[in-house]
Amino acid sequence: MIFKPSREQLKKTISLVLVWVLIAVAFGFLYYFLPGELINSGTGNPVTSIFDFIYFSFVTILTIGYGDISAVGFIRSLTAVEGLIGWILFGLIVYKVVSVKEDVILREVHKLSNDQYLSRIRNFLFISNTNLVRFIKEVQSKKIAKDAVIYELSVISTTLKSNIEDTTRFLLMNKDSVAGELEEEETLILINGVNLCIANFVNALIMLPKHPRDYVLYENIFRIVESTKKMYNYYNIHMKNQRIEDLKMLYTKLEDFGRTYQ
């Protein structure tokens, strides 16, 4: 797995590092202007260059402690404060880097789980569509007894309802997920699968006798319509594609069938 933090995460981490650098430079200027002095341990002479004061500040905030320069007077007490600040900031930077990596890993795991679930939903939609095509062919060839036609389609529609509800739940759940929304192509593949199922379901309903008395079938029709409306209402705003318009046309037909059979 390749470690790829987002731009926002990189910005936050870099900002924290820059704050750490600015604090080190600021303490260098404080040491330079405040009472007290820095002594070169090798020569015993006072340090006068501003760059040496900044160098000493970085050594202090990193808690390296080379010992080549020593603080004398008031600024000596500031070194402990700077060292403490250095430890706190260093801990925050490490925490940020680790949390960024954890977020990336979490997204990758979530994406893997999404891919598996996506594949399963596509398979279930394919099975539902296959069952509907089989039903239509068997009714046309009169392989299904007339008194069993409504029951057979009712059973198929129950599975179809569950699959379309799962598809809608999955699509709408992913718009706010850790891994982000699905790719447009993946979304359209699912919507196309739903379209094929509803189109064949409508064709199957046409073959039923008028006003079939089956409460389960009625309920499944309206549950499917309800789910596809939710799907359409969201993606019609966020994505412009003919398949989404086809979805509206198909669920409207299905809704009309449901009203007719009431």
VOFIMAR-838354 format. One record per residue: x, y, z negated of N, C-alpha, C in turn; residue number from 1. Coordinates in steps of 0.1 Angstrom, whole numbers. Layout:
<recs>
(rec (X,Y,Z),(X,Y,Z),(X,Y,Z),NUM)
...
</recs>
This chain:
<recs>
(rec (8,-12,0),(0,0,0),(9,12,0),1)
(rec (6,22,9),(14,34,11),(9,45,1),2)
(rec (18,51,-6),(14,61,-16),(12,74,-9),3)
(rec (-1,79,-7),(-4,91,0),(-13,100,-8),4)
(rec (-7,108,-17),(-16,117,-24),(-23,127,-16),5)
(rec (-34,132,-20),(-41,142,-12),(-34,156,-13),6)
(rec (-38,165,-4),(-32,178,-4),(-35,186,-17),7)
(rec (-47,184,-22),(-51,191,-35),(-43,186,-46),8)
(rec (-41,173,-47),(-33,167,-58),(-18,171,-57),9)
(rec (-13,172,-45),(1,177,-43),(2,192,-48),10)
(rec (-8,200,-44),(-8,214,-48),(-8,215,-63),11)
(rec (-16,208,-70),(-16,208,-85),(-3,204,-91),12)
(rec (3,194,-86),(16,189,-91),(27,199,-88),13)
(rec (28,204,-76),(38,214,-73),(36,227,-81),14)
(rec (23,231,-83),(21,243,-92),(26,241,-106),15)
(rec (25,229,-111),(30,226,-125),(45,227,-125),16)
(rec (52,222,-115),(66,223,-114),(71,237,-113),17)
(rec (64,245,-105),(67,259,-103),(66,267,-116),18)
(rec (55,264,-124),(53,270,-137),(65,267,-146),19)
(rec (70,254,-146),(81,250,-154),(94,258,-150),20)
(rec (96,260,-137),(108,267,-132),(107,282,-136),21)
(rec (95,288,-135),(93,302,-138),(95,304,-153),22)
(rec (91,295,-162),(93,296,-176),(108,295,-179),23)
(rec (115,287,-173),(130,285,-175),(137,298,-171),24)
(rec (133,304,-160),(139,317,-155),(135,328,-165),25)
(rec (123,328,-170),(118,339,-179),(126,338,-192),26)
(rec (128,326,-197),(136,325,-209),(151,329,-207),27)
(rec (156,327,-195),(169,332,-192),(170,347,-193),28)
(rec (160,354,-188),(160,369,-189),(158,373,-204),29)
(rec (150,365,-211),(148,368,-226),(162,367,-233),30)
(rec (169,357,-230),(182,355,-237),(192,366,-233),31)
(rec (190,371,-221),(199,382,-216),(196,395,-223),32)
(rec (183,399,-225),(180,412,-230),(178,412,-245),33)
(rec (174,401,-252),(172,401,-266),(185,401,-274),34)
(rec (184,405,-287),(196,405,-295),(202,391,-296),35)
(rec (215,390,-298),(222,378,-298),(230,376,-285),36)
(rec (238,365,-285),(246,363,-273),(249,348,-271),37)
(rec (254,346,-259),(258,332,-256),(274,332,-255),38)
(rec (280,321,-261),(294,320,-262),(299,308,-253),39)
(rec (308,311,-245),(314,300,-237),(323,292,-246),40)
(rec (319,279,-248),(326,270,-258),(340,267,-254),41)
(rec (343,269,-241),(357,266,-237),(367,277,-240),42)
(rec (362,290,-237),(371,301,-239),(368,309,-252),43)
(rec (356,307,-257),(352,315,-269),(348,329,-266),44)
(rec (347,332,-253),(343,346,-249),(328,346,-247),45)
(rec (322,358,-249),(307,360,-247),(304,358,-232),46)
(rec (292,353,-229),(287,351,-215),(280,364,-212),47)
(rec (283,370,-200),(278,382,-196),(269,381,-183),48)
(rec (271,371,-175),(264,370,-162),(250,366,-164),49)
(rec (240,372,-158),(226,368,-159),(224,354,-154),50)
(rec (232,350,-144),(231,337,-138),(235,326,-149),51)
(rec (245,329,-157),(249,320,-168),(238,319,-178),52)
(rec (231,330,-181),(220,329,-190),(208,320,-185),53)
(rec (206,322,-172),(195,314,-165),(200,299,-165),54)
(rec (213,297,-162),(218,283,-162),(216,277,-176),55)
(rec (219,285,-187),(218,280,-200),(203,276,-203),56)
(rec (194,285,-198),(180,283,-200),(175,270,-194),57)
(rec (180,267,-182),(176,254,-175),(182,242,-183),58)
(rec (194,243,-187),(200,232,-195),(192,230,-208),59)
(rec (187,241,-214),(179,240,-226),(166,234,-224),60)
(rec (158,239,-214),(145,234,-211),(145,219,-207),61)
(rec (156,215,-201),(158,201,-197),(163,192,-208),62)
(rec (166,199,-219),(172,192,-231),(184,184,-228),63)
(rec (192,189,-218),(204,182,-215),(215,184,-225),64)
(rec (217,197,-229),(227,200,-239),(241,197,-235),65)
(rec (247,203,-225),(261,200,-221),(270,205,-232),66)
(rec (267,216,-239),(276,221,-249),(286,231,-244),67)
(rec (286,234,-231),(296,243,-225),(293,258,-229),68)
(rec (280,260,-232),(276,274,-236),(268,272,-249),69)
(rec (270,280,-259),(263,279,-272),(256,293,-275),70)
(rec (245,292,-281),(237,304,-285),(241,308,-299),71)
(rec (242,322,-300),(245,328,-313),(235,339,-316),72)
(rec (231,340,-329),(221,350,-333),(207,347,-330),73)
(rec (199,357,-328),(184,356,-327),(180,346,-316),74)
(rec (187,346,-305),(183,338,-293),(184,323,-296),75)
(rec (192,320,-307),(194,306,-310),(181,299,-314),76)
(rec (172,307,-321),(159,302,-326),(150,300,-314),77)
(rec (152,307,-303),(143,306,-291),(146,293,-284),78)
(rec (158,288,-285),(162,276,-277),(153,264,-282),79)
(rec (150,263,-295),(142,252,-299),(128,254,-293),80)
(rec (123,266,-293),(109,268,-287),(109,264,-272),81)
(rec (120,268,-265),(121,265,-251),(122,250,-249),82)
(rec (130,243,-257),(131,229,-256),(118,222,-258),83)
(rec (110,227,-268),(97,221,-270),(88,223,-258),84)
(rec (88,235,-253),(80,238,-241),(84,229,-229),85)
(rec (97,227,-228),(102,219,-217),(97,204,-218),86)
(rec (97,199,-231),(92,185,-233),(77,184,-229),87)
(rec (69,194,-233),(55,194,-231),(52,195,-216),88)
(rec (59,204,-209),(57,206,-194),(62,193,-187),89)
(rec (73,188,-191),(78,176,-184),(68,164,-186),90)
(rec (62,163,-198),(52,153,-200),(40,155,-191),91)
(rec (36,167,-190),(24,170,-181),(27,167,-167),92)
(rec (40,170,-162),(44,167,-148),(43,152,-146),93)
(rec (49,145,-155),(50,130,-154),(35,124,-154),94)
(rec (27,130,-163),(13,125,-164),(6,128,-150),95)
(rec (8,140,-145),(2,144,-132),(6,135,-121),96)
(rec (19,132,-120),(24,123,-109),(18,109,-111),97)
(rec (18,104,-123),(12,90,-125),(-3,90,-122),98)
(rec (-10,101,-127),(-25,101,-124),(-28,102,-109),99)
(rec (-19,109,-102),(-21,111,-88),(-20,97,-81),100)
(rec (-10,89,-85),(-8,76,-80),(-19,67,-84),101)
(rec (-24,68,-96),(-36,60,-100),(-48,63,-92),102)
(rec (-50,76,-89),(-62,80,-80),(-61,74,-67),103)
(rec (-49,74,-61),(-46,68,-48),(-49,53,-48),104)
(rec (-44,46,-58),(-47,32,-60),(-62,29,-61),105)
(rec (-68,37,-70),(-83,36,-72),(-90,37,-59),106)
(rec (-87,47,-50),(-93,50,-38),(-91,38,-28),107)
(rec (-79,32,-28),(-76,21,-20),(-84,9,-24),108)
(rec (-85,6,-37),(-93,-5,-42),(-107,-3,-39),109)
(rec (-112,9,-40),(-126,12,-37),(-129,10,-22),110)
(rec (-119,15,-14),(-121,13,1),(-121,-2,5),111)
(rec (-113,-10,-2),(-113,-24,1),(-126,-30,-3),112)
(rec (-131,-26,-14),(-144,-31,-18),(-155,-27,-9),113)
(rec (-154,-14,-4),(-164,-9,5),(-163,-17,18),114)
(rec (-151,-20,23),(-150,-27,36),(-156,-41,35),115)
(rec (-154,-47,23),(-160,-61,22),(-175,-60,21),116)
(rec (-181,-50,14),(-195,-48,13),(-201,-44,26),117)
(rec (-194,-36,34),(-198,-31,47),(-199,-43,56),118)
(rec (-189,-52,56),(-190,-64,64),(-201,-73,61),119)
(rec (-204,-74,48),(-215,-83,43),(-229,-77,48),120)
(rec (-230,-64,47),(-243,-57,51),(-245,-59,66),121)
(rec (-234,-58,74),(-235,-59,88),(-240,-74,92),122)
(rec (-234,-83,84),(-238,-97,87),(-252,-100,83),123)
(rec (-257,-94,72),(-271,-96,68),(-281,-89,78),124)
(rec (-277,-77,83),(-285,-71,93),(-286,-79,106),125)
(rec (-274,-85,110),(-274,-94,121),(-283,-106,120),126)
(rec (-282,-112,108),(-291,-124,105),(-306,-120,106),127)
(rec (-309,-108,100),(-323,-104,101),(-328,-102,115),128)
(rec (-319,-95,123),(-322,-93,137),(-324,-106,145),129)
(rec (-315,-115,142),(-315,-128,148),(-328,-136,145),130)
(rec (-332,-135,132),(-345,-141,128),(-357,-135,135),131)
(rec (-357,-122,137),(-368,-115,144),(-368,-119,159),132)
(rec (-356,-119,165),(-356,-124,179),(-361,-138,181),133)
(rec (-357,-147,172),(-361,-160,172),(-377,-161,170),134)
(rec (-382,-153,161),(-396,-153,158),(-404,-149,171),135)
(rec (-399,-138,178),(-406,-133,190),(-406,-144,201),136)
(rec (-394,-151,202),(-394,-161,213),(-403,-173,210),137)
(rec (-403,-176,197),(-412,-188,193),(-426,-185,194),138)
(rec (-430,-172,191),(-444,-168,193),(-448,-168,207),139)
(rec (-439,-163,216),(-441,-162,230),(-443,-176,236),140)
(rec (-435,-186,231),(-435,-199,236),(-445,-208,228),141)
(rec (-452,-202,219),(-463,-208,211),(-457,-220,203),142)
(rec (-445,-219,198),(-439,-229,189),(-443,-227,175),143)
(rec (-449,-216,171),(-453,-213,158),(-469,-214,158),144)
(rec (-474,-221,149),(-489,-222,148),(-495,-208,145),145)
(rec (-507,-205,151),(-513,-192,149),(-515,-189,134),146)
(rec (-519,-199,126),(-521,-196,112),(-509,-194,104),147)
(rec (-497,-197,110),(-484,-196,103),(-476,-183,108),148)
(rec (-481,-176,118),(-474,-165,124),(-473,-154,113),149)
(rec (-484,-150,107),(-483,-139,97),(-474,-143,86),150)
(rec (-475,-155,81),(-467,-159,69),(-452,-159,73),151)
(rec (-449,-164,85),(-435,-164,90),(-429,-150,91),152)
(rec (-437,-141,96),(-431,-127,98),(-431,-120,84),153)
(rec (-440,-124,75),(-439,-118,61),(-426,-122,54),154)
(rec (-422,-135,56),(-410,-140,50),(-398,-132,56),155)
(rec (-398,-131,69),(-387,-124,76),(-386,-110,71),156)
(rec (-398,-103,70),(-398,-89,67),(-393,-87,52),157)
(rec (-395,-96,44),(-391,-95,30),(-375,-94,29),158)
(rec (-369,-103,37),(-354,-103,38),(-349,-90,45),159)
(rec (-356,-86,55),(-353,-74,63),(-354,-62,53),160)
(rec (-365,-61,45),(-367,-50,36),(-355,-49,26),161)
(rec (-351,-60,21),(-339,-60,11),(-327,-56,18),162)
(rec (-324,-60,30),(-312,-57,38),(-312,-42,41),163)
(rec (-323,-36,45),(-323,-22,49),(-322,-13,36),164)
(rec (-328,-18,25),(-327,-10,13),(-312,-10,8),165)
(rec (-306,-22,9),(-291,-23,6),(-283,-14,14),166)
(rec (-286,-13,27),(-279,-5,37),(-280,10,33),167)
(rec (-293,14,30),(-295,28,27),(-288,32,14),168)
(rec (-289,23,4),(-282,25,-9),(-267,26,-7),169)
(rec (-262,18,1),(-247,18,4),(-243,31,11),170)
(rec (-250,35,21),(-247,47,28),(-248,59,20),171)
(rec (-258,61,12),(-260,73,4),(-251,72,-8),172)
(rec (-247,61,-13),(-238,60,-24),(-224,64,-20),173)
(rec (-220,61,-8),(-207,64,-3),(-204,79,-1),174)
(rec (-215,87,0),(-213,101,3),(-206,108,-9),175)
(rec (-208,102,-21),(-202,108,-34),(-192,98,-40),176)
(rec (-187,89,-33),(-178,79,-39),(-164,84,-40),177)
(rec (-156,77,-48),(-141,80,-49),(-134,79,-36),178)
(rec (-138,70,-28),(-131,68,-15),(-135,78,-5),179)
(rec (-146,86,-8),(-151,95,2),(-161,88,11),180)
(rec (-167,96,21),(-177,90,30),(-171,81,40),181)
(rec (-180,72,45),(-175,63,55),(-172,70,68),182)
(rec (-163,64,76),(-160,70,89),(-174,70,97),183)
(rec (-174,80,106),(-187,82,114),(-190,69,122),184)
(rec (-179,63,128),(-182,51,136),(-188,40,128),185)
(rec (-183,38,115),(-188,28,106),(-202,30,103),186)
(rec (-205,43,100),(-219,47,97),(-229,44,108),187)
(rec (-224,48,120),(-233,46,132),(-235,32,135),188)
(rec (-225,23,133),(-227,9,135),(-238,3,126),189)
(rec (-238,8,113),(-248,3,104),(-262,9,108),190)
(rec (-263,21,112),(-275,27,116),(-280,20,129),191)
(rec (-271,17,138),(-275,10,150),(-281,-4,147),192)
(rec (-275,-11,137),(-280,-24,132),(-294,-22,127),193)
(rec (-296,-12,119),(-310,-9,114),(-319,-7,125),194)
(rec (-315,1,135),(-324,4,146),(-328,-8,154),195)
(rec (-318,-17,156),(-321,-30,163),(-332,-38,156),196)
(rec (-330,-39,142),(-339,-47,134),(-353,-41,134),197)
(rec (-354,-27,133),(-367,-21,133),(-374,-23,146),198)
(rec (-366,-21,157),(-372,-22,171),(-378,-36,173),199)
(rec (-370,-47,168),(-375,-60,170),(-387,-63,160),200)
(rec (-386,-57,148),(-397,-58,139),(-410,-53,144),201)
(rec (-409,-41,151),(-421,-35,157),(-426,-44,168),202)
(rec (-417,-50,176),(-421,-59,187),(-428,-71,181),203)
(rec (-423,-76,170),(-429,-88,163),(-443,-84,158),204)
(rec (-445,-72,153),(-458,-68,147),(-468,-67,158),205)
(rec (-464,-63,170),(-473,-62,182),(-480,-76,185),206)
(rec (-472,-86,182),(-477,-100,185),(-487,-105,174),207)
(rec (-489,-98,163),(-498,-103,153),(-512,-100,157),208)
(rec (-522,-108,151),(-536,-105,153),(-539,-91,147),209)
(rec (-550,-85,151),(-553,-72,146),(-558,-73,131),210)
(rec (-553,-64,123),(-557,-63,109),(-553,-76,101),211)
(rec (-540,-80,102),(-537,-92,94),(-538,-89,79),212)
(rec (-543,-98,72),(-545,-96,58),(-533,-102,50),213)
(rec (-523,-94,49),(-511,-99,41),(-505,-87,34),214)
(rec (-508,-87,21),(-503,-76,13),(-488,-74,13),215)
(rec (-481,-86,12),(-466,-85,12),(-461,-79,25),216)
(rec (-467,-82,36),(-462,-76,49),(-465,-61,49),217)
(rec (-476,-56,44),(-479,-42,43),(-468,-35,34),218)
(rec (-466,-41,23),(-457,-35,13),(-443,-35,19),219)
(rec (-439,-45,26),(-425,-45,32),(-424,-34,43),220)
(rec (-434,-32,51),(-434,-22,61),(-432,-8,55),221)
(rec (-439,-5,45),(-438,9,39),(-425,10,31),222)
(rec (-420,-1,25),(-407,0,18),(-395,2,28),223)
(rec (-396,-4,40),(-386,-2,51),(-387,12,56),224)
(rec (-399,17,58),(-401,31,63),(-395,41,52),225)
(rec (-398,38,40),(-393,47,29),(-377,48,29),226)
(rec (-371,36,30),(-356,35,30),(-350,42,43),227)
(rec (-356,40,54),(-351,46,67),(-353,61,67),228)
(rec (-364,66,60),(-366,80,59),(-354,87,51),229)
(rec (-351,80,40),(-340,85,32),(-327,86,40),230)
(rec (-324,75,48),(-312,75,56),(-313,86,66),231)
(rec (-324,87,73),(-325,98,83),(-324,112,78),232)
(rec (-331,115,67),(-331,128,61),(-317,133,57),233)
(rec (-308,124,53),(-294,127,49),(-286,129,62),234)
(rec (-286,119,71),(-277,119,82),(-281,129,93),235)
(rec (-294,132,94),(-298,142,104),(-292,156,101),236)
(rec (-289,158,88),(-283,171,85),(-268,171,87),237)
(rec (-261,159,83),(-247,159,83),(-240,153,96),238)
(rec (-249,147,105),(-243,141,116),(-253,141,128),239)
(rec (-248,146,139),(-257,147,151),(-253,136,161),240)
(rec (-263,127,163),(-261,115,172),(-274,110,176),241)
(rec (-275,104,188),(-287,99,194),(-293,87,185),242)
(rec (-284,80,180),(-288,68,172),(-296,72,159),243)
(rec (-293,84,154),(-300,89,143),(-314,94,147),244)
(rec (-315,100,159),(-328,104,164),(-336,91,167),245)
(rec (-330,81,172),(-337,68,175),(-342,62,162),246)
(rec (-335,64,151),(-340,59,138),(-353,65,134),247)
(rec (-354,79,136),(-367,86,133),(-378,80,142),248)
(rec (-375,79,155),(-386,74,164),(-391,60,160),249)
(rec (-381,51,156),(-385,38,153),(-393,37,139),250)
(rec (-388,44,129),(-395,43,116),(-409,50,117),251)
(rec (-410,60,127),(-424,66,129),(-433,56,135),252)
(rec (-428,48,145),(-436,37,151),(-440,27,140),253)
(rec (-430,23,132),(-433,13,121),(-444,19,111),254)
(rec (-442,31,108),(-452,38,99),(-466,38,105),255)
(rec (-467,40,118),(-480,40,125),(-486,26,124),256)
(rec (-478,16,126),(-482,2,125),(-488,-1,111),257)
(rec (-481,4,101),(-485,2,87),(-499,8,85),258)
(rec (-501,20,90),(-514,26,88),(-525,19,96),259)
(rec (-521,14,108),(-531,7,116),(-536,-6,109),260)
(rec (-527,-13,102),(-530,-25,96),(-537,-24,82),261)
(rec (-538,-11,77),(-544,-10,64),(-559,-12,65),262)
</recs>
